[in-house]
């Protein structure tokens, strides 16, 4: 695996990314299980994150394949606290250290 993270761009939104949220296993412990997702909706979401100084939405990639996301929010908090959320949407990457890699990288960036 050649893992990396980078700010997710609208042109990187794919139908596979949208389909993650239709997978009951992927959303089992997330509020996303109660939401509807569409391609246009995800494009709008990514665009809104790009415009919001308080949120950074990173894609998690294996080489050029988008396999998950990690978000850091609360960046503008005067308490200097932020919240991390992540999803590894490509289930064949589960149990392989992808989330640990992404969390370590986002902590490096946040410092």
Secondary structure by P-SEA (a helix, b strand, c coil): ccccccccccccccccccccccccccccccccccccccaaaaaaaaaaaaacccbbbbbbbccccccbbbbbccccccccbbbbbbbcccccccccaaaaaaaaaaaaaac
